[in-house]
């Protein structure tokens, strides 16, 4: 009879609590209307701590924390070894944003009723962002009480919400993917993605996408992973799944940006441009998209739009870096190298590039060596027959800089010495000076065939 009566009593209590909860929630805007029914409930269950805690929980759900606290304390008084009253008091403190007080009650629940998992779980939840390590310690205690509880999955979730992704993937990695909830699969895949492990992230996201083909989260991460892994065909497949075959997908500017990446990788430049423009329409602050639009137009050979977007990118940048300026100069040089450009357009492009490197040499002294070499090469292109010696002052300056800054790398001097030797031999007709430069090339690189041929010609 005893064995049978305990579950029957529990079922009876559950039903009574469900009934009074419905009454309270139906009248939560006028709780005075349920006073008589509450009194009857308390009278009938005055020695039942679970029922009293359930009543307190009903008031808690109705946002009446005063009554909730009253019945939580009554539940503890009637059954000190039952966790529900302590947990309810902890929830009340948590509602007040007093995490420390809430944790104290939750910990008390684990002490008084060590077999009830909610005390451990609630305590761990309080500290999951502030100290996920402390939360996981409490979950490890729970593991000894309830080995079936998914401690590793919860630990992974706690570390993820605390932005400790290395620890998150460590714990998630201990769990069979089949045992992870959908949102935990998303967190696992996202954490691996943020740690730049696209292969591992793809493994998880593919599992999630196969499990739920209409999951926007899983289709998105799979799409991103394939893009980063340069598998553009599959990237476009999952981009289509995200944009057109996912439930409740909220498309972001970043989604359009990644779509552009994937199309660029697949050499579908017009589609890439369309997606990059959509990304900018959604978020004009994504300035790097302007640079990506420039790249897409370069790929099409449209230097007018490529330069326009690159200059727009530079104008919106908070600070123009040396790399940014170098990128614009190289874009002009690419334009000059294009067979589709007229000779006048090529010359103008080279002069624009030269101007940028001149600015770089002046404004960024640490990059003067590089900028001077680029100016020398550009002016050599502007004077392809070396009739004017346009590159001469830049190669001379570059040689001085290289000797001073890169004395242990004499091979840097081969290019300027060769140019100067050629200039003196063919423009100045100064064979002795020319011979001296060609000899320097030969000393640095004894097997240099051009230097040997020039020296033989000067004998």
C-alpha angles and dihedrals in degrees: 000000000000092000091052097042098058098064090039090054090048091051090049091050092048091052093047091050091048090051096049091043090057091049092051095045092048089055101033091126090056109027092167086075092068099048095107094048090048091051091051090049092051092046092052093045103033091128096039110093093185092055092046092049088049090053090050089050090054091054089046090055088050088054093247098130094168093063090038091057092046093056094039089057090045090052091052091048090053096044119015092180095056115097100207097082093049091047091051091051088050091051090051091054091045089055087056089052091244098137095172094055091044092052090050091057093044091051089049088055091056090050097047096038108022093171094061108092097200094076091057093043095049093046091050091048092055092057099035095106100027095047115356088176090062090046092053091049088058091047089053087057088051090053089064090051098042113017090183094063110107095242096159093050092049091046089053089051093049093051091045093054088050090053091243094134098168090059091041093058090043091061097035088051090063092061128084105246089230089064096053121098116238094255090049090051087053091050092048093050092044093050091052089047092051089049087056094244096132094166094057091040090052091052090056097039093049089053089051093045092050090048092049111015092184095054108124092199095053095042090050096050092044089050092050093046095051089048093052090047088052093239091136099170092059091039090059090046092057092039087060089048090053097045099038111017108038129101117244094350112178103203114214134197088252090057090056090045092054090045086057090051091052093048090048090053089050090050091242092136099168090053090047091053091050092053095045090052091051089052090054092047089056096042119013089184092073092097095169087066088069089059090049090051088053090053091050092052091047088055088055092048091244100137094168093065092034091058093042093055093042092052089046087052091052093046091054095044114106090224129009108233125206088249091055093050091046088052092055092047091050089050089057089048090051088051090052091051093052113109089214092068124093119239089252092052091048091052092049091049092051092048090051090051091048090052091053093051089048089056091047092052090052100042100036109040092178088065096044094107092056094041092050092051090051091051090050092052093045092051089047087058090048088054102036094165092047090231095135101034091228092159095047100091092046095049090048091051091044091052091053092048093047092050090051100040104028104031091145092058106059092166087079086071096059095083098049093042091050092050093047091048091051091047094052092045098048106025108027093029086219101145096178092055090043091050091051092056094045089049090055089053090051092050091054094041111019092185095052104133095200092053091048092050093048093048091048090051091052095051 
